[in-house]
């Protein structure tokens, strides 16, 4: 089965292309995507191992055991950010775990409304047991925190929205 990140990449590729419909089948899983009004609709069909073994091979693909339908567009994330007035994003420089404070007992490094300087530590991203302090890199005011404490983050994923002062 495809990983969530691989599905996100497929959604983005389909969203950015002129393709209107896409289907992918592998190991009893079918992913179908179809654009509808600037959205990508994703349908994932899976079968249990028992069903795959109980049916002849030619009958496996058409009979899904479970269907999960997600109607989400890559544009949804962009539209959510468009509602907030900001000038730049602080993004994760690596894959890891986001921490808003240096320890669970401490207050967060920053919260919405806080002023930051270029060298202000805004969070920690832990990767391979190394705790990396992330700095704002620009001066401004935090207008939105986009991730939750303890959440896994990807390289380049926006963490904070900042309004320049």
C-alpha positions in Angstrom: 0.0 0.0 0.0 1.2 3.5 -0.7 2.4 5.7 2.1 0.6 8.9 2.9 3.4 11.1 1.6 3.4 9.1 -1.7 -0.4 9.7 -2.0 0.1 13.4 -1.3 2.7 13.6 -4.0 0.4 11.9 -6.5 -2.4 14.3 -5.6 -0.1 17.3 -6.2 1.1 15.9 -9.5 -2.4 15.2 -10.7 -3.6 18.7 -9.4 -0.7 20.4 -11.3 -1.2 18.5 -14.5 -3.9 18.5 -17.2 -4.9 14.9 -16.4 -8.5 14.8 -15.3 -8.6 11.2 -14.0 -6.0 8.7 -12.8 -6.1 5.1 -11.5 -3.3 3.0 -9.9 -3.6 -0.6 -8.9 -1.0 -2.6 -6.8 -1.2 -5.5 -4.4 -5.0 -5.5 -4.0 -5.1 -1.7 -3.5 -6.6 0.6 -6.1 -6.2 4.4 -6.0 -8.4 6.5 -8.3 -8.2 10.3 -8.5 -10.6 12.5 -10.5 -10.6 16.3 -10.7 -13.9 18.0 -9.9 -14.1 21.8 -9.8 -10.4 22.3 -9.1 -10.3 19.5 -6.5 -8.8 16.1 -6.7 -11.1 13.3 -5.4 -9.2 10.3 -4.2 -10.7 6.8 -3.7 -8.7 4.1 -2.1 -9.9 0.5 -2.3 -8.3 -2.3 -0.3 -8.9 -5.9 0.2 -8.1 -8.1 3.2 -5.5 -10.9 2.8 -8.2 -13.5 3.3 -10.3 -12.2 0.5 -7.4 -12.1 -1.9 -6.6 -15.8 -1.0 -10.2 -16.9 -1.2 -10.9 -15.5 -4.7 -9.3 -16.5 -8.1 -6.8 -13.9 -9.3 -9.1 -12.5 -12.0 -11.7 -11.5 -9.4 -9.5 -9.8 -6.9 -9.3 -6.3 -8.3 -13.0 -5.5 -9.0 -14.4 -6.6 -5.5 -13.1 -4.1 -2.9 -13.6 -4.9 0.8 -13.3 -1.3 1.9 -13.6 2.0 0.1 -12.2 5.2 1.6 -13.1 8.4 -0.2 -11.3 11.6 0.5 -12.3 14.8 -1.2 -9.4 17.1 -0.6 -7.4 19.4 -2.8 -3.9 20.6 -2.5 -5.5 24.0 -2.9 -7.4 23.6 0.5 -4.1 24.1 2.4 -3.3 27.1 0.3 -6.8 28.5 0.7 -6.6 28.1 4.5 -3.4 30.2 4.5 -5.0 32.8 2.2 -7.4 33.7 5.0 -4.5 34.8 7.2 -2.5 38.0 6.5 1.1 37.0 6.5 4.4 37.8 4.7 6.5 34.7 5.0 6.5 31.2 6.4 9.0 29.6 8.7 9.5 26.1 7.3 11.0 22.9 8.6 14.6 22.5 7.4 14.4 18.7 7.9 12.1 15.7 8.5 11.5 15.2 12.2 9.3 15.8 15.2 8.1 19.3 16.0 8.4 20.5 19.6 7.0 23.9 20.7 9.1 24.0 23.9 12.5 22.8 25.2 10.6 20.4 27.6 7.0 19.5 28.4 7.1 21.6 31.5 8.3 24.8 29.7 6.2 27.4 27.9 6.3 27.4 24.1 9.1 29.3 22.5 6.5 31.4 20.6 2.8 31.7 20.3 0.4 33.7 18.1 1.0 37.4 18.6 4.6 37.1 19.7 7.2 39.3 18.1 10.3 37.5 16.7 13.7 38.6 15.6 15.8 36.8 12.9 17.7 34.9 15.7 14.7 34.0 17.8 14.3 30.3 18.4 10.7 29.4 17.5 10.7 25.6 18.0 12.8 22.5 18.0 12.7 19.8 15.3 14.1 16.5 16.6 15.7 14.2 14.0 17.6 11.0 14.8 17.8 12.0 18.5 19.3 15.4 17.7 17.3 18.4 18.9 17.6 21.2 16.3 16.6 24.7 17.3 14.8 26.4 14.5 15.2 30.2 14.2 12.7 32.7 12.7 15.4 34.0 10.2 13.3 37.2 9.7 11.7 39.7 12.1 8.0 39.9 12.5 4.9 38.7 14.4 3.7 35.1 14.6 0.2 35.1 13.1 -0.4 31.4 13.0 1.1 28.1 14.3 0.5 25.5 11.6 1.6 22.3 13.4 0.9 20.7 16.8 3.4 19.8 19.5 4.8 16.3 18.9 3.6 16.3 15.2 5.9 14.7 12.6 6.9 17.3 10.0 8.4 17.0 6.5 11.3 18.9 4.9 10.0 22.3 3.7 6.7 22.0 5.6 5.4 25.4 6.8 5.5 25.6 10.6 4.5 29.2 11.3 3.0 32.1 9.4 4.7 35.5 10.1 3.7 39.1 9.4 6.7 41.3 8.8 6.9 44.4 11.0 
